[in-house]
Amino acid sequence: MKVLVIHGPNLNLLGERETDVYGQVTLAQIDELLKERSGVLGIELETFQSNHEGEIVERIHAARGPVDALIINPAAFTHYSIAIRDALAAFDAPVIEVHLSNIHAREAWRSHSVVADIAIGQISGFGPQSYVLALEAAANLDRSSGQEGL
């Protein structure tokens, strides 16, 4: 199984910005945590980060076919990027939406996700563990149905 993890804008600054909200763990540390867990789960993992909406759309397009599941933290794009939403709608495998913070417990505008209806599930509020939980969920997916296996 191959899983692509996409990190959206400003996540490259994790550990430096708003540490009271996002913690002190860096994106490199999250990627390393995912790499370690993917090895245990037998998952081929690729990670990608961009601050540019178009680059994220292009990476989603390129993942059609060779990727069995996609985990995405759209970050600020969560709330308004119809381009990313539409790219995810055209993606041919399950999508899991991830957020480090609980977007529903913050400012009201953060609770609206334009990609939520495309995702098979959303995991938020567990910090870096949100990504690990998403990876474990992906490992349990039945690709043909997009549903979690038993």
KATAMO-V713391 format. One record per residue. N is the residue number from 1. PSI is psi in degrees with one decimal (NA if undefined). NEAR is the number of other ideal C-beta (glycine too) atoms within 10 Angstrom. Layout:
N/PSI/NEAR ; N/PSI/NEAR
This chain:
1/136.4/16 ; 2/130.1/16 ; 3/133.6/26 ; 4/131.1/24 ; 5/124.1/24 ; 6/125.5/25 ; 7/128.5/24 ; 8/-163.9/22 ; 9/144.4/18 ; 10/-5.2/16 ; 11/-17.6/21 ; 12/-13.2/16 ; 13/9.3/13 ; 14/142.9/22 ; 15/-14.4/15 ; 16/-33.9/11 ; 17/139.9/11 ; 18/53.4/11 ; 19/-22.1/11 ; 20/-22.9/6 ; 21/-46.7/10 ; 22/-7.0/19 ; 23/-175.0/16 ; 24/3.1/10 ; 25/135.4/17 ; 26/165.3/16 ; 27/-38.3/18 ; 28/-38.2/13 ; 29/-38.8/14 ; 30/-45.6/26 ; 31/-39.2/18 ; 32/-41.4/13 ; 33/-43.9/16 ; 34/-39.5/21 ; 35/-45.5/12 ; 36/-46.4/12 ; 37/-36.8/17 ; 38/-34.2/23 ; 39/-41.9/11 ; 40/-38.0/10 ; 41/-7.6/16 ; 42/33.1/8 ; 43/135.6/19 ; 44/121.3/13 ; 45/139.1/20 ; 46/138.1/14 ; 47/152.2/19 ; 48/135.6/16 ; 49/138.7/22 ; 50/147.8/18 ; 51/4.0/16 ; 52/122.8/11 ; 53/-46.9/19 ; 54/-38.7/11 ; 55/-37.7/13 ; 56/-43.4/26 ; 57/-46.6/20 ; 58/-38.8/13 ; 59/-37.2/19 ; 60/-44.8/24 ; 61/-44.5/11 ; 62/-23.3/12 ; 63/-12.0/22 ; 64/123.6/13 ; 65/-66.7/9 ; 66/-9.5/11 ; 67/133.0/20 ; 68/-22.1/19 ; 69/150.7/25 ; 70/129.4/25 ; 71/127.4/26 ; 72/133.5/28 ; 73/94.9/25 ; 74/-8.4/26 ; 75/-131.8/19 ; 76/-28.7/14 ; 77/-16.2/24 ; 78/-38.1/24 ; 79/-11.5/15 ; 80/-5.8/15 ; 81/95.7/21 ; 82/-28.8/12 ; 83/-45.0/15 ; 84/-40.9/23 ; 85/-46.1/19 ; 86/-35.8/15 ; 87/-40.9/23 ; 88/-35.3/23 ; 89/-29.7/13 ; 90/-7.0/11 ; 91/141.2/20 ; 92/24.3/11 ; 93/169.4/21 ; 94/145.1/24 ; 95/134.1/22 ; 96/126.5/24 ; 97/134.8/24 ; 98/143.6/25 ; 99/140.0/24 ; 100/-44.7/23 ; 101/163.8/17 ; 102/100.3/13 ; 103/-18.7/20 ; 104/-10.0/14 ; 105/8.7/10 ; 106/-153.3/14 ; 107/145.7/7 ; 108/-38.9/7 ; 109/-23.4/9 ; 110/-19.1/17 ; 111/-12.6/15 ; 112/122.9/12 ; 113/122.7/21 ; 114/-10.1/18 ; 115/-6.3/22 ; 116/-36.3/14 ; 117/-13.1/9 ; 118/-33.6/19 ; 119/147.5/20 ; 120/-17.1/17 ; 121/162.7/16 ; 122/131.5/18 ; 123/121.8/22 ; 124/154.6/22 ; 125/0.2/14 ; 126/17.8/16 ; 127/-145.6/16 ; 128/-27.3/20 ; 129/-23.2/14 ; 130/-41.6/23 ; 131/-42.4/25 ; 132/-43.0/20 ; 133/-39.2/18 ; 134/-40.4/26 ; 135/-42.2/24 ; 136/-38.4/15 ; 137/-43.0/18 ; 138/-38.8/29 ; 139/-24.0/19 ; 140/6.8/11 ; 141/144.2/21 ; 142/107.0/11 ; 143/-34.5/14 ; 144/-30.7/6 ; 145/-18.0/10 ; 146/9.9/12 ; 147/153.7/12 ; 148/133.3/14 ; 149/163.2/9 ; 150/NA/5
